[in-house]
Amino acid sequence: MKKRPDFITDEHLKYLDDLRESGDTNMWGARPYLRQAFPELSKQEQGQLLSYWIDTFSIRHKEVK
C-alpha cells in the first residue's frame, strides 16, 4: 500500500468516503470540498490527500467474501 503522508488523518479519509457516497461531486472535482472542509491544508496537501485516497480506496474498502 502507498505510504500514508503524516498529515493525513482518518477524519480526512472518512470525509472523502462520505463525499463519494453522497454523489455530490465526481471525486476528481473534490478539491473545492476539501478546501472548504479543511482550510488548514495547503493546495499541495489537498492534492496529496486526494491522490492518496484515490490510490488506496480499493485496498481500504475490500469486501470480505
Secondary structure as a PSIPRED ss2 file (coil, helix, strand):
# PSIPRED VFORMAT (PSIPRED V4.0)

   1 M C   1.000  0.000  0.000
   2 K C   1.000  0.000  0.000
   3 K C   1.000  0.000  0.000
   4 R C   1.000  0.000  0.000
   5 P C   1.000  0.000  0.000
   6 D C   1.000  0.000  0.000
   7 F C   1.000  0.000  0.000
   8 I C   1.000  0.000  0.000
   9 T C   1.000  0.000  0.000
  10 D H   0.000  1.000  0.000
  11 E H   0.000  1.000  0.000
  12 H H   0.000  1.000  0.000
  13 L H   0.000  1.000  0.000
  14 K H   0.000  1.000  0.000
  15 Y H   0.000  1.000  0.000
  16 L H   0.000  1.000  0.000
  17 D H   0.000  1.000  0.000
  18 D H   0.000  1.000  0.000
  19 L H   0.000  1.000  0.000
  20 R H   0.000  1.000  0.000
  21 E H   0.000  1.000  0.000
  22 S H   0.000  1.000  0.000
  23 G C   1.000  0.000  0.000
  24 D C   1.000  0.000  0.000
  25 T C   1.000  0.000  0.000
  26 N C   1.000  0.000  0.000
  27 M H   0.000  1.000  0.000
  28 W H   0.000  1.000  0.000
  29 G H   0.000  1.000  0.000
  30 A C   1.000  0.000  0.000
  31 R H   0.000  1.000  0.000
  32 P H   0.000  1.000  0.000
  33 Y H   0.000  1.000  0.000
  34 L H   0.000  1.000  0.000
  35 R H   0.000  1.000  0.000
  36 Q H   0.000  1.000  0.000
  37 A H   0.000  1.000  0.000
  38 F C   1.000  0.000  0.000
  39 P C   1.000  0.000  0.000
  40 E C   1.000  0.000  0.000
  41 L C   1.000  0.000  0.000
  42 S C   1.000  0.000  0.000
  43 K H   0.000  1.000  0.000
  44 Q H   0.000  1.000  0.000
  45 E H   0.000  1.000  0.000
  46 Q H   0.000  1.000  0.000
  47 G H   0.000  1.000  0.000
  48 Q H   0.000  1.000  0.000
  49 L H   0.000  1.000  0.000
  50 L H   0.000  1.000  0.000
  51 S H   0.000  1.000  0.000
  52 Y H   0.000  1.000  0.000
  53 W H   0.000  1.000  0.000
  54 I H   0.000  1.000  0.000
  55 D H   0.000  1.000  0.000
  56 T H   0.000  1.000  0.000
  57 F H   0.000  1.000  0.000
  58 S H   0.000  1.000  0.000
  59 I H   0.000  1.000  0.000
  60 R H   0.000  1.000  0.000
  61 H C   1.000  0.000  0.000
  62 K C   1.000  0.000  0.000
  63 E C   1.000  0.000  0.000
  64 V C   1.000  0.000  0.000
  65 K C   1.000  0.000  0.000
